[in-house]
Amino acid sequence: RFAARWSAPGKAVWFATPLPPPPSHPPPACTPLQAARALRAKLAARGIPATLHPGWNHSTLSIAAALTVHCHDDTFTWTTNGTPARYAFSDLTEAAEQLVRIHEETTSLAHQPATEACDRPAKTSGTERADSHSSFGY
C-alpha cells in the first residue's frame, strides 16, 4: 500500500532476538547496612538496645553481650546455643520477633533468684537423727 506513494529500492527485513533470561536472584531490595538499621529500629521500638557495626557488604548488630546478628547476602544470621538461625531481609519482622524472644529468655534466666540453697535438704548431724528416732520409740 505504500508502494504507490513511495518507491524505495531494496527489501525490508524483520527479525526478533530472544530476551536474556532473568537473573536467578533479583537485585537486593536493600543493602546490609540498610537492613541492619531497620532491624535496629524494630528492636529499639521494643526496648532492646543494639549496637550497629556498619559496613556496606556486611554489617553486624550486637545485642547484649552474647548475641551478634550478621547482615549479609540478603539475610540476617545469628547463632544461639549452637543453633544457627537465618532469615531473609524480607522477613524483617519475624527476625525481630525471634530476637526479642531470645533476648527476653536470656534476660529472664539471668534475673532468676538462686533457689539452689532452698532446694537442698538441711544438713543434720548424726546425733540429731538419733534423738528424733528415739522420740518415736525405735
Backbone bond lengths (Angstrom), bond angles and torsions (degrees), N, CA, C in turn:
res aa  C-N    CA-C-N  psi(-1)  N-CA   C-N-CA  omega(-1)  CA-C   N-CA-C  phi
1 R - - - 1.433 - - 1.516 111.04 -
2 F 1.328 118.63 -28.84 1.452 119.33 175.48 1.535 112.21 -80.80
3 A 1.319 117.41 -13.77 1.463 121.04 -176.38 1.525 111.34 -63.23
4 A 1.286 116.42 -30.59 1.457 119.03 -179.21 1.514 110.75 -71.24
5 R 1.334 116.83 -33.15 1.463 119.45 -176.32 1.513 111.15 -90.88
6 W 1.311 116.56 -40.91 1.464 120.29 -176.33 1.505 109.46 -125.60
7 S 1.188 115.68 135.88 1.448 118.87 178.45 1.522 106.61 -116.74
8 A 1.329 117.25 121.66 1.470 122.20 -179.10 1.508 108.45 -135.18
9 P 1.314 117.42 130.32 1.448 118.52 178.67 1.535 110.83 -76.12
10 G 1.296 119.27 156.15 1.451 123.79 176.64 1.509 112.43 105.24
11 K 1.319 114.57 -175.79 1.454 120.85 -177.89 1.526 109.15 -122.39
12 A 1.276 115.47 151.00 1.465 121.40 174.40 1.522 108.32 -98.20
13 V 1.295 116.14 134.59 1.461 120.93 -179.10 1.528 108.50 -122.12
14 W 1.300 115.84 132.30 1.450 121.73 176.75 1.522 108.63 -116.25
15 F 1.307 116.42 139.08 1.457 119.37 177.49 1.523 108.79 -150.12
16 A 1.304 115.32 162.92 1.463 121.60 179.45 1.521 108.32 -133.98
17 T 1.297 115.24 146.21 1.465 120.47 175.43 1.519 108.25 -118.92
18 P 1.313 116.76 143.37 1.473 118.39 179.44 1.530 110.33 -71.26
19 L 1.328 114.64 148.66 1.456 120.19 175.67 1.521 109.38 -75.89
20 P 1.324 117.23 149.32 1.469 118.14 176.57 1.534 109.73 -67.21
21 P 1.317 116.97 153.04 1.475 118.80 179.72 1.529 110.15 -65.37
22 P 1.332 116.08 152.12 1.469 118.68 178.62 1.522 110.00 -66.26
23 P 1.311 117.92 152.66 1.467 119.35 178.75 1.522 110.56 -62.68
24 S 1.320 115.69 148.16 1.465 119.93 -178.41 1.523 111.75 -65.66
25 H 1.315 116.98 -32.86 1.462 121.22 176.54 1.520 107.60 -119.76
26 P 1.324 117.22 123.07 1.457 117.87 177.48 1.523 109.81 -65.37
27 P 1.298 117.82 156.44 1.457 118.79 179.06 1.531 109.88 -59.66
28 P 1.306 117.54 145.02 1.465 119.48 -177.06 1.523 111.04 -62.13
29 A 1.321 113.69 144.02 1.457 119.58 178.62 1.524 111.02 -72.06
30 C 1.322 116.14 -26.31 1.458 119.47 178.65 1.528 109.21 -152.02
31 T 1.298 115.34 162.99 1.461 120.91 178.62 1.527 109.19 -82.49
32 P 1.325 117.58 163.62 1.467 119.24 175.94 1.534 112.50 -57.52
33 L 1.313 117.37 -35.38 1.466 120.04 178.91 1.526 110.69 -66.03
34 Q 1.327 117.65 -43.45 1.459 120.56 178.31 1.527 110.95 -64.23
35 A 1.326 116.97 -40.81 1.463 120.82 178.99 1.528 110.76 -65.38
36 A 1.331 117.33 -41.33 1.467 120.74 178.97 1.528 110.65 -64.07
37 R 1.311 116.87 -39.75 1.477 120.05 177.54 1.532 110.90 -64.90
38 A 1.324 116.85 -40.89 1.462 120.31 179.08 1.528 110.68 -65.11
39 L 1.331 117.70 -41.91 1.460 121.32 178.47 1.525 110.77 -65.72
40 R 1.322 116.56 -41.99 1.472 119.80 177.95 1.524 110.69 -61.10
41 A 1.332 118.00 -39.07 1.469 121.19 178.45 1.527 111.13 -65.03
42 K 1.339 117.24 -41.12 1.472 120.11 178.09 1.528 111.08 -64.17
43 L 1.337 116.81 -40.85 1.463 119.97 179.44 1.527 110.75 -68.61
44 A 1.323 117.39 -39.58 1.465 120.89 178.86 1.523 110.60 -63.36
45 A 1.327 116.98 -35.46 1.464 120.53 177.76 1.525 111.37 -64.18
46 R 1.322 117.12 -24.49 1.465 122.43 178.08 1.525 112.15 -96.13
47 G 1.333 116.97 5.12 1.459 121.08 176.63 1.516 114.51 84.67
48 I 1.319 117.53 19.14 1.466 121.01 -179.70 1.519 108.55 -110.06
49 P 1.330 116.68 113.19 1.470 118.26 178.74 1.527 111.05 -75.16
50 A 1.319 115.20 143.78 1.461 121.06 178.29 1.522 108.10 -140.32
51 T 1.321 115.87 138.65 1.458 121.63 178.64 1.522 108.58 -97.18
52 L 1.323 116.03 126.11 1.457 121.69 -178.66 1.518 110.18 -93.82
53 H 1.326 115.72 129.16 1.460 122.70 173.08 1.529 105.85 -112.18
54 P 1.344 116.50 96.14 1.462 119.49 -169.51 1.519 113.74 -75.06
55 G 1.291 113.60 152.79 1.447 123.49 173.83 1.516 107.62 -165.37
56 W 1.314 117.82 151.60 1.455 119.06 -176.38 1.533 111.73 -74.28
57 N 1.325 117.99 -44.27 1.459 121.07 -178.29 1.526 113.48 -98.41
58 H 1.321 117.10 -13.19 1.460 121.36 -178.19 1.526 107.84 -155.54
59 S 1.309 116.84 115.43 1.460 121.38 176.48 1.521 107.84 -120.22
60 T 1.323 116.23 154.93 1.460 120.17 178.29 1.517 110.13 -130.91
61 L 1.322 114.94 152.16 1.455 123.19 173.57 1.515 107.57 -120.82
62 S 1.318 116.74 129.31 1.463 121.28 174.79 1.513 108.02 -101.59
63 I 1.324 115.32 121.04 1.462 121.34 179.51 1.515 106.08 -115.77
64 A 1.302 116.12 118.61 1.460 122.44 -174.10 1.531 108.33 56.95
65 A 1.301 117.78 -153.80 1.463 119.64 -177.02 1.522 112.39 -98.02
66 A 1.319 116.86 -20.09 1.452 118.78 -169.63 1.526 114.95 -108.79
67 L 1.324 118.95 -0.25 1.457 120.06 -173.87 1.519 110.85 -129.59
68 T 1.323 116.11 124.22 1.459 122.57 177.50 1.517 108.21 -124.51
69 V 1.327 115.61 128.83 1.460 121.92 178.97 1.523 107.61 -104.97
70 H 1.319 116.32 125.34 1.460 121.90 177.57 1.519 108.41 -98.27
71 C 1.326 116.21 134.12 1.463 122.08 179.08 1.520 107.49 -117.34
72 H 1.334 116.20 105.74 1.458 121.29 179.66 1.520 108.96 -163.61
73 D 1.323 116.70 160.96 1.467 122.66 178.62 1.530 112.28 51.04
74 D 1.314 116.69 40.18 1.469 123.42 178.31 1.521 113.46 62.61
75 T 1.339 118.05 22.23 1.463 120.75 179.77 1.520 111.69 -138.74
76 F 1.328 113.63 153.29 1.459 122.61 167.82 1.524 105.72 -97.52
77 T 1.315 118.15 129.90 1.459 120.95 177.56 1.520 109.70 -132.69
78 W 1.332 115.23 145.49 1.459 121.87 173.95 1.522 107.85 -157.90
79 T 1.320 115.27 167.62 1.461 121.15 179.28 1.518 108.79 -130.51
80 T 1.329 115.96 130.84 1.464 120.98 175.06 1.518 108.33 -128.70
81 N 1.298 116.32 127.69 1.476 122.92 -179.76 1.524 111.51 52.04
82 G 1.323 116.72 38.78 1.446 121.10 178.05 1.525 114.95 80.21
83 T 1.315 117.30 0.15 1.461 121.21 -178.94 1.529 109.43 -104.78
84 P 1.333 117.47 117.92 1.466 119.19 179.70 1.525 111.13 -77.77
85 A 1.328 114.76 148.19 1.471 121.91 175.29 1.517 107.72 -127.40
86 R 1.329 115.19 144.01 1.462 119.96 -176.27 1.523 108.29 -144.35
87 Y 1.337 116.65 123.42 1.462 122.47 178.58 1.519 108.70 -132.23
88 A 1.309 116.58 138.63 1.458 121.73 177.91 1.530 109.56 -68.95
89 F 1.326 116.11 155.08 1.462 120.21 176.31 1.527 110.45 -56.44
90 S 1.319 117.48 -31.52 1.464 120.73 179.81 1.531 111.54 -69.04
91 D 1.327 118.39 -17.87 1.467 123.11 176.14 1.526 111.24 -96.80
92 L 1.305 116.46 40.33 1.467 122.03 -176.62 1.526 111.88 -55.59
93 T 1.317 116.81 -46.35 1.468 119.86 -177.20 1.521 111.14 -65.02
94 E 1.325 118.02 -42.74 1.464 120.44 179.58 1.528 111.26 -66.06
95 A 1.324 116.60 -39.96 1.464 119.85 177.29 1.528 110.18 -61.60
96 A 1.315 116.51 -43.50 1.469 120.38 179.24 1.523 110.84 -63.26
97 E 1.326 117.45 -42.46 1.464 120.32 179.62 1.525 111.57 -63.33
98 Q 1.317 117.24 -41.33 1.461 120.25 178.36 1.526 111.23 -64.82
99 L 1.329 116.92 -39.64 1.462 119.97 178.64 1.525 111.47 -68.16
100 V 1.325 117.32 -36.34 1.468 120.42 175.56 1.527 109.63 -62.94
101 R 1.345 116.46 -43.91 1.468 120.17 178.97 1.527 111.39 -60.64
102 I 1.319 116.35 -46.08 1.468 120.61 -179.98 1.522 110.28 -62.97
103 H 1.315 116.79 -43.00 1.466 120.76 -179.80 1.524 110.61 -63.07
104 E 1.334 117.11 -43.69 1.465 119.98 179.53 1.520 111.65 -65.32
105 E 1.329 116.83 -39.38 1.461 119.34 178.55 1.526 111.86 -64.88
106 T 1.318 117.01 -42.99 1.469 119.21 -178.17 1.520 111.24 -71.47
107 T 1.329 118.21 -35.73 1.468 118.60 179.67 1.524 110.92 -74.94
108 S 1.336 118.13 -31.78 1.465 118.71 178.36 1.527 110.45 -70.61
109 L 1.331 117.95 -34.80 1.467 120.36 176.54 1.518 111.40 -68.09
110 A 1.321 116.60 -34.74 1.457 120.27 -178.59 1.528 111.58 -71.52
111 H 1.336 117.19 -26.46 1.461 119.95 -176.66 1.521 114.01 -101.02
112 Q 1.324 118.13 6.78 1.454 119.95 177.97 1.523 109.24 -72.43
113 P 1.343 117.94 138.38 1.465 119.76 177.92 1.521 110.60 -69.10
114 A 1.289 115.18 149.22 1.468 120.48 178.64 1.519 107.89 -75.76
115 T 1.311 117.04 115.40 1.468 121.47 -178.64 1.513 111.25 -107.63
116 E 1.315 116.36 10.07 1.459 119.80 -176.65 1.520 111.63 -59.85
117 A 1.320 117.85 -41.37 1.464 120.55 -177.85 1.523 110.90 -68.12
118 C 1.329 117.97 -30.93 1.458 120.92 -179.14 1.521 111.92 -76.60
119 D 1.308 117.72 -26.08 1.453 120.82 -176.80 1.523 113.42 -81.07
120 R 1.317 117.49 -21.65 1.462 120.18 -178.33 1.519 110.30 -82.87
121 P 1.330 118.18 142.05 1.468 119.31 174.52 1.524 109.58 -69.52
122 A 1.294 114.98 150.08 1.457 120.47 -179.49 1.527 109.46 -66.00
123 K 1.319 115.49 142.22 1.460 120.36 178.27 1.526 108.95 -78.80
124 T 1.305 114.12 135.64 1.469 118.70 178.17 1.514 108.89 -125.91
125 S 1.266 115.55 153.29 1.466 118.63 177.67 1.519 108.84 -86.92
126 G 1.291 117.30 165.15 1.466 122.13 -178.28 1.517 112.81 -62.99
127 T 1.334 117.73 -32.60 1.463 119.76 -178.52 1.510 111.28 -70.43
128 E 1.311 118.01 -33.47 1.458 119.38 179.72 1.517 110.42 -65.53
129 R 1.336 117.03 -38.86 1.454 119.60 179.22 1.532 110.09 -66.52
130 A 1.292 114.93 -39.31 1.470 117.80 179.37 1.509 110.35 -63.35
131 D 1.339 117.02 -39.38 1.462 119.98 178.81 1.517 110.64 -65.64
132 S 1.323 117.06 -41.24 1.454 119.02 -178.21 1.511 111.42 -68.61
133 H 1.363 116.59 -35.13 1.466 118.48 177.23 1.517 111.45 -70.68
134 S 1.309 116.95 -34.41 1.463 118.92 -178.53 1.503 111.21 -68.90
135 S 1.335 117.90 -27.66 1.447 118.73 -179.42 1.535 111.82 -72.53
136 F 1.360 115.40 -19.91 1.461 118.84 177.40 1.520 112.02 -93.18
137 G 1.297 117.00 0.21 1.450 120.85 175.62 1.515 114.35 83.68
138 Y 1.279 119.49 26.36 1.465 121.27 178.17 1.462 110.26 -78.89
